[in-house]
Amino acid sequence: MAHQATTSYLKDSIGLFHYYKKLGERAMAQCPDEGLFLTLDAESNSIAIIVKHLAGNMRSRFTDFLTSDGEKPDRHRDTEFEDAPKTRAELMALWDRGWKCVFDALDPLTDADVDRTVTIRKEPHTVMQAISRQLAHYAHHVGQILFLAKHLTVQTTGKWESLSVPRGKSAEINAKVAAGEVSQRGMLFSSDPGNNPPGTH
């Protein structure tokens, strides 16, 4: 499906949240189970810890999004970087619960809501600012997940299915986008790049 232009900040943002959710899922799906829990060094986080942090942030920021501060009193951020989930199933359950908070909060909103004021750590934000803040934060961490998943998968299996424009396919994809056959912000690549539009590296 071709890219659809919109003047709705809310619609565009929700679409991007879905995009980054899927990007993270496709990366983690390729990663061997053991790779989800490995760290590259003492100062690094594993994929499992990043997911735990994201889920904690999402719950805090988007529960009662319009009516309570985005930093909930029962959130203990430092603990999100301790005691990682132990299994893929536990990790994915955390991931899904976090994203459910995001979409449960955003889906009922209308464009008239983007100028409303919410607070994060008592600091006022418009709804638009709060969404942009979280979109940037989640894209940052999904990029970390993708980097780690690719590195650890290649290290273990020697293989990686591109989630972006595969090498040597740029001209082909550019032509498909120009012809309206695929969208630059649609689905991520499967093993057949002719059937799915490009994502990001």
Secondary structure, DSSP 8 states (H G I E B T S, - for coil): --------HHHHHHHHHHHHHHHHHHHHHHS-GGGGG--SSTT---HHHHHHHHHHHHHHHHTTTTTS-SS-TT--GGGGGSS--SSHHHHHHHHHHHHHHHHHHHTT--GGGGGSEEEETTEEEEHHHHHHHHHHHHHHHHHHHHHHHHHHHHHHHS----SS--TT-HHHHHHHHHTTSS-TTS----S-TTTS-----
